[in-house]
Amino acid sequence: MTATTSAATTIYRVFHFDESLRKDLRTARETKGQTTAVFIRAAVDEQLPALVASLQALGFGKPATKVRPARLPFAEETLQTLRTASHEVAVPANHLLALVLASAALAANTKPSKRGRRKAAEPTEPAKRKRAAK
């Protein structure tokens, strides 16, 4: 896709950005000599695929199965940690929790476990005698 747009296809939406992003956007599009619509289109076309791939690698994505509620126990400190992180990165706490739980579960399920391993069975006495006889 090209980074062009026409007035007939322009749709306006309101987004809330901090002043530094607004300033950077204005400076970048003026430097490139682009309209805001063209700059946005180019940014989405160029940056979004890599961002989506990175988020999917972190665990974001459409659930593979049905989503159901889960009642989970939390210490107040854990909830506050999630709230603080959510505020810092502007990602909902439930999404952060799902990501860290998925990451922890994946790590736990990929490490070889010592539990449940059986030692190789020792040959029985008659089998030992048969080998000795040969």
C-alpha positions, 0 to 999 in steps of 0.5 A: 500500500502507498502512503497516500490518501484522498479527501473522499476517504478521510475519516476523522477520529479523536485520540488523546495524546500528550503534548510531546507526541503531538509536537513530535508528530507535527515536527516529523510530518513537516520535515517530510512535507506530508499532511497528517493523514499521509503521515499517519498512513505511512506510520501505520503501514511501516510500523504496525506489522512489526509492533503487532508481531512483537506484541504477539511474541509477548502473548497478546493476541486472539485467544485460541479457546473460549475465554471464561472468568477465573476467580484468583487469590491476590495479595494486596501488594500484588494488586497494587503492583499490577495497578502501578504497572498498568498506569506506567504503560497504559495497558489494562492490569488484566492484560498485564496479568494474563501476559505474565501468567502465560509467560510464567506457565510457558516457562514452567511447562518448557523446563524439564521437570525432575518430578515424575521421572522414573529411573530406568528399571533394574533388570530382574533377577532371572534376567540377570542370570540369563545374561550371566549364563550366555 
